[in-house]
Amino acid sequence: MKVTTIAIDLAKNVFQVLGMTAEAKKVYNKRLNRAQLKELLCNTPACIVVMEACYSSHYWGRTAQQFGHTTKLIPAQHVTPFVRGNKNDSNDALAIFEASSRPNIRFVPIKSESQQEVLMMHRIRERIIKQRIACTNQARGLLVDFGIVFQQGFSAFERNMWDIINDSEQRPLLRYLVNQVYDDYLQMTKQLKGLNKLIKQKVEQTEAGLILLSMPGIGHVIASAFEACIDKGQAFNSPKELAVWLGLTPRQYASGNKSKIYGITKRGDSYLRKQLIHGARTVVCHAHKKDDALNQWITQLKARIGFNKATVATAHKLARIMWVLLRKQVLYQAQAGKIVEVTECAR
């Protein structure tokens, strides 16, 4: 029997591989190690390979494509409802196959190594930011017990830490420990500046990056993360689908004649959504200084529903416009005149 679909339940070293025919009949369901899985993909005639979009899935997706297979990655939350019986690798592989045959499943595009390098930079950058904040907070908290209190902000932190280190009246052990903390802080700051410089260089080298940078409120970090996550937006049929994936649309609960709308769903990539909201906050803060259609809309929205809700709505608007610009491959141009023109452009 000819295998037309291979469903793989991924892991680190051991993989459950299910081979199915076009009539949905099982040919094999076996456990393989990394070398055996590569050998199977190499020796199997071109077919469809389906996996969950999870740990190492993009690597194995690229590997399967190199051997001539058509690879599809399924969001993990869409596989769970198809698991029958006990939770084990064999049933998981079967659930992946069943989920792949559903007509309304939206598959995840396979990311290139270049995209994953950029995302890796963002993950490392996020970790360093958290560690640097933790370092400063710990130092501030510990120094309060010695009666040393200084203003918030990194500039004040650097200035006061340097004063303590060079204050001969302070206890020697205290000065030594403060010096250790300050060295850690300086090292993390240096790493962060290096990553920011690298992100800026990478995003300015691509056409999509330059398109995104033309948007208001979109800096190098947001443009880089957006491009690495969705590429040119080819996975979405409309800007509305992108906004839903980002979790920037309201959460609905409807039953019968009753329908309730709650806050945003917060689905999708939380890091990208956070960065978009940070960028939108800057746009909302300065919207009253400009008279183009987008900023007029933001100013009226802020007056009607408040600053925070207007910020999230602006992030939603910016994401939709970014999708349109990437699909059309054109730079952003502020629309003068009526607000309706911007609304039509964002659709």
Secondary structure as GFF3:
##gff-version 3
##sequence-region A 1 347
A	DSSP	beta_strand	5	9	.	.	.	ID=ss1
A	DSSP	beta_strand	14	20	.	.	.	ID=ss2
A	DSSP	beta_strand	26	33	.	.	.	ID=ss3
A	DSSP	alpha_helix	34	43	.	.	.	ID=ss4
A	DSSP	beta_strand	48	52	.	.	.	ID=ss5
A	DSSP	alpha_helix	57	66	.	.	.	ID=ss6
A	DSSP	beta_strand	70	74	.	.	.	ID=ss7
A	DSSP	alpha_helix	76	79	.	.	.	ID=ss8
A	DSSP	three_ten_helix	80	82	.	.	.	ID=ss9
A	DSSP	alpha_helix	89	100	.	.	.	ID=ss10
A	DSSP	alpha_helix	113	144	.	.	.	ID=ss11
A	DSSP	alpha_helix	154	165	.	.	.	ID=ss12
A	DSSP	alpha_helix	172	203	.	.	.	ID=ss13
A	DSSP	alpha_helix	207	213	.	.	.	ID=ss14
A	DSSP	alpha_helix	220	230	.	.	.	ID=ss15
A	DSSP	alpha_helix	239	246	.	.	.	ID=ss16
A	DSSP	beta_strand	250	255	.	.	.	ID=ss17
A	DSSP	beta_strand	258	264	.	.	.	ID=ss18
A	DSSP	alpha_helix	270	285	.	.	.	ID=ss19
A	DSSP	three_ten_helix	287	289	.	.	.	ID=ss20
A	DSSP	alpha_helix	293	305	.	.	.	ID=ss21
A	DSSP	alpha_helix	307	328	.	.	.	ID=ss22
A	DSSP	alpha_helix	339	346	.	.	.	ID=ss23
###
